[in-house]
Amino acid sequence: MRPREMRSRADRLHLPLRAGVQAQRAADQLH
């Protein structure tokens, strides 16, 4: 596998994680 492919795959994994963390923080602020 090329480094670029691995990087794009990692980005795809990290973006949802980041969105989940931000959603959790927003929910914590609401409560």
PDB file of N, CA, C and O in Angstrom, chain B, residues numbered from 101:
ATOM      1  N   MET B 101       0.846  -1.208   0.000  1.00  0.00           N
ATOM      2  CA  MET B 101       0.000   0.000   0.000  1.00  0.00           C
ATOM      3  C   MET B 101       0.876   1.250   0.000  1.00  0.00           C
ATOM      4  O   MET B 101       1.950   1.270   0.600  1.00  0.00           O
ATOM      5  N   ARG B 102       0.408   2.275  -0.670  1.00  0.00           N
ATOM      6  CA  ARG B 102       1.159   3.539  -0.695  1.00  0.00           C
ATOM      7  C   ARG B 102       0.859   4.359   0.557  1.00  0.00           C
ATOM      8  O   ARG B 102      -0.233   4.274   1.120  1.00  0.00           O
ATOM      9  N   PRO B 103       1.833   5.150   0.984  1.00  0.00           N
ATOM     10  CA  PRO B 103       1.600   6.003   2.169  1.00  0.00           C
ATOM     11  C   PRO B 103       0.376   6.884   1.998  1.00  0.00           C
ATOM     12  O   PRO B 103      -0.358   7.133   2.954  1.00  0.00           O
ATOM     13  N   ARG B 104       0.156   7.361   0.759  1.00  0.00           N
ATOM     14  CA  ARG B 104      -0.988   8.262   0.546  1.00  0.00           C
ATOM     15  C   ARG B 104      -2.293   7.518   0.820  1.00  0.00           C
ATOM     16  O   ARG B 104      -3.212   8.074   1.421  1.00  0.00           O
ATOM     17  N   GLU B 105      -2.376   6.258   0.379  1.00  0.00           N
ATOM     18  CA  GLU B 105      -3.598   5.484   0.613  1.00  0.00           C
ATOM     19  C   GLU B 105      -3.794   5.249   2.111  1.00  0.00           C
ATOM     20  O   GLU B 105      -4.910   5.336   2.623  1.00  0.00           O
ATOM     21  N   MET B 106      -2.708   4.954   2.796  1.00  0.00           N
ATOM     22  CA  MET B 106      -2.827   4.722   4.233  1.00  0.00           C
ATOM     23  C   MET B 106      -3.258   5.995   4.942  1.00  0.00           C
ATOM     24  O   MET B 106      -4.049   5.960   5.885  1.00  0.00           O
ATOM     25  N   ARG B 107      -2.730   7.117   4.478  1.00  0.00           N
ATOM     26  CA  ARG B 107      -3.075   8.395   5.124  1.00  0.00           C
ATOM     27  C   ARG B 107      -4.556   8.705   4.911  1.00  0.00           C
ATOM     28  O   ARG B 107      -5.250   9.108   5.844  1.00  0.00           O
ATOM     29  N   SER B 108      -5.035   8.516   3.684  1.00  0.00           N
ATOM     30  CA  SER B 108      -6.448   8.811   3.414  1.00  0.00           C
ATOM     31  C   SER B 108      -7.337   7.877   4.222  1.00  0.00           C
ATOM     32  O   SER B 108      -8.398   8.281   4.699  1.00  0.00           O
ATOM     33  N   ARG B 109      -6.903   6.628   4.377  1.00  0.00           N
ATOM     34  CA  ARG B 109      -7.709   5.681   5.160  1.00  0.00           C
ATOM     35  C   ARG B 109      -7.727   6.106   6.623  1.00  0.00           C
ATOM     36  O   ARG B 109      -8.762   6.020   7.284  1.00  0.00           O
ATOM     37  N   ALA B 110      -6.585   6.564   7.132  1.00  0.00           N
ATOM     38  CA  ALA B 110      -6.528   7.016   8.523  1.00  0.00           C
ATOM     39  C   ALA B 110      -7.406   8.255   8.700  1.00  0.00           C
ATOM     40  O   ALA B 110      -8.108   8.384   9.703  1.00  0.00           O
ATOM     41  N   ASP B 111      -7.365   9.172   7.716  1.00  0.00           N
ATOM     42  CA  ASP B 111      -8.200  10.374   7.827  1.00  0.00           C
ATOM     43  C   ASP B 111      -9.669   9.987   7.881  1.00  0.00           C
ATOM     44  O   ASP B 111     -10.446  10.568   8.638  1.00  0.00           O
ATOM     45  N   ARG B 112     -10.048   8.989   7.064  1.00  0.00           N
ATOM     46  CA  ARG B 112     -11.453   8.579   7.075  1.00  0.00           C
ATOM     47  C   ARG B 112     -11.845   8.033   8.442  1.00  0.00           C
ATOM     48  O   ARG B 112     -12.988   8.194   8.871  1.00  0.00           O
ATOM     49  N   LEU B 113     -10.904   7.387   9.130  1.00  0.00           N
ATOM     50  CA  LEU B 113     -11.213   6.842  10.453  1.00  0.00           C
ATOM     51  C   LEU B 113     -11.251   7.954  11.499  1.00  0.00           C
ATOM     52  O   LEU B 113     -12.078   7.931  12.410  1.00  0.00           O
ATOM     53  N   HIS B 114     -10.345   8.932  11.361  1.00  0.00           N
ATOM     54  CA  HIS B 114     -10.226   9.949  12.397  1.00  0.00           C
ATOM     55  C   HIS B 114     -11.351  10.982  12.326  1.00  0.00           C
ATOM     56  O   HIS B 114     -11.786  11.497  13.356  1.00  0.00           O
ATOM     57  N   LEU B 115     -11.818  11.284  11.123  1.00  0.00           N
ATOM     58  CA  LEU B 115     -12.852  12.319  11.006  1.00  0.00           C
ATOM     59  C   LEU B 115     -14.117  11.950  11.792  1.00  0.00           C
ATOM     60  O   LEU B 115     -14.612  12.781  12.553  1.00  0.00           O
ATOM     61  N   PRO B 116     -14.653  10.739  11.635  1.00  0.00           N
ATOM     62  CA  PRO B 116     -15.837  10.379  12.428  1.00  0.00           C
ATOM     63  C   PRO B 116     -15.540  10.418  13.929  1.00  0.00           C
ATOM     64  O   PRO B 116     -16.398  10.817  14.717  1.00  0.00           O
ATOM     65  N   LEU B 117     -14.345  10.011  14.326  1.00  0.00           N
ATOM     66  CA  LEU B 117     -13.994  10.045  15.755  1.00  0.00           C
ATOM     67  C   LEU B 117     -14.043  11.482  16.264  1.00  0.00           C
ATOM     68  O   LEU B 117     -14.582  11.756  17.336  1.00  0.00           O
ATOM     69  N   ARG B 118     -13.475  12.393  15.479  1.00  0.00           N
ATOM     70  CA  ARG B 118     -13.453  13.798  15.893  1.00  0.00           C
ATOM     71  C   ARG B 118     -14.882  14.340  15.990  1.00  0.00           C
ATOM     72  O   ARG B 118     -15.219  15.055  16.934  1.00  0.00           O
ATOM     73  N   ALA B 119     -15.708  13.997  15.016  1.00  0.00           N
ATOM     74  CA  ALA B 119     -17.098  14.472  15.026  1.00  0.00           C
ATOM     75  C   ALA B 119     -17.817  13.922  16.256  1.00  0.00           C
ATOM     76  O   ALA B 119     -18.606  14.629  16.884  1.00  0.00           O
ATOM     77  N   GLY B 120     -17.544  12.658  16.601  1.00  0.00           N
ATOM     78  CA  GLY B 120     -18.183  12.051  17.768  1.00  0.00           C
ATOM     79  C   GLY B 120     -17.763  12.768  19.042  1.00  0.00           C
ATOM     80  O   GLY B 120     -18.586  13.000  19.927  1.00  0.00           O
ATOM     81  N   VAL B 121     -16.484  13.121  19.139  1.00  0.00           N
ATOM     82  CA  VAL B 121     -16.000  13.820  20.337  1.00  0.00           C
ATOM     83  C   VAL B 121     -16.667  15.186  20.443  1.00  0.00           C
ATOM     84  O   VAL B 121     -17.089  15.591  21.526  1.00  0.00           O
ATOM     85  N   GLN B 122     -16.763  15.896  19.321  1.00  0.00           N
ATOM     86  CA  GLN B 122     -17.390  17.226  19.350  1.00  0.00           C
ATOM     87  C   GLN B 122     -18.869  17.107  19.721  1.00  0.00           C
ATOM     88  O   GLN B 122     -19.392  17.939  20.462  1.00  0.00           O
ATOM     89  N   ALA B 123     -19.538  16.080  19.210  1.00  0.00           N
ATOM     90  CA  ALA B 123     -20.956  15.889  19.536  1.00  0.00           C
ATOM     91  C   ALA B 123     -21.099  15.605  21.026  1.00  0.00           C
ATOM     92  O   ALA B 123     -22.019  16.106  21.674  1.00  0.00           O
ATOM     93  N   GLN B 124     -20.188  14.801  21.567  1.00  0.00           N
ATOM     94  CA  GLN B 124     -20.260  14.484  22.997  1.00  0.00           C
ATOM     95  C   GLN B 124     -20.052  15.746  23.832  1.00  0.00           C
ATOM     96  O   GLN B 124     -20.738  15.959  24.832  1.00  0.00           O
ATOM     97  N   ARG B 125     -19.092  16.588  23.410  1.00  0.00           N
ATOM     98  CA  ARG B 125     -18.838  17.826  24.156  1.00  0.00           C
ATOM     99  C   ARG B 125     -20.063  18.728  24.105  1.00  0.00           C
ATOM    100  O   ARG B 125     -20.434  19.334  25.110  1.00  0.00           O
ATOM    101  N   ALA B 126     -20.692  18.818  22.931  1.00  0.00           N
ATOM    102  CA  ALA B 126     -21.880  19.664  22.797  1.00  0.00           C
ATOM    103  C   ALA B 126     -22.991  19.136  23.697  1.00  0.00           C
ATOM    104  O   ALA B 126     -23.701  19.919  24.329  1.00  0.00           O
ATOM    105  N   ALA B 127     -23.146  17.815  23.760  1.00  0.00           N
ATOM    106  CA  ALA B 127     -24.190  17.230  24.613  1.00  0.00           C
ATOM    107  C   ALA B 127     -23.883  17.514  26.079  1.00  0.00           C
ATOM    108  O   ALA B 127     -24.789  17.791  26.865  1.00  0.00           O
ATOM    109  N   ASP B 128     -22.608  17.445  26.442  1.00  0.00           N
ATOM    110  CA  ASP B 128     -22.241  17.725  27.836  1.00  0.00           C
ATOM    111  C   ASP B 128     -22.563  19.176  28.199  1.00  0.00           C
ATOM    112  O   ASP B 128     -23.008  19.456  29.312  1.00  0.00           O
ATOM    113  N   GLN B 129     -22.338  20.092  27.259  1.00  0.00           N
ATOM    114  CA  GLN B 129     -22.611  21.503  27.548  1.00  0.00           C
ATOM    115  C   GLN B 129     -24.116  21.742  27.677  1.00  0.00           C
ATOM    116  O   GLN B 129     -24.544  22.607  28.441  1.00  0.00           O
ATOM    117  N   LEU B 130     -24.916  20.981  26.933  1.00  0.00           N
ATOM    118  CA  LEU B 130     -26.365  21.186  26.989  1.00  0.00           C
ATOM    119  C   LEU B 130     -26.912  20.763  28.348  1.00  0.00           C
ATOM    120  O   LEU B 130     -27.818  21.407  28.877  1.00  0.00           O
ATOM    121  N   HIS B 131     -26.375  19.699  28.910  1.00  0.00           N
ATOM    122  CA  HIS B 131     -26.933  19.165  30.159  1.00  0.00           C
ATOM    123  C   HIS B 131     -26.463  19.974  31.362  1.00  0.00           C
ATOM    124  O   HIS B 131     -26.834  19.668  32.495  1.00  0.00           O
TER     125      HIS B 131
END
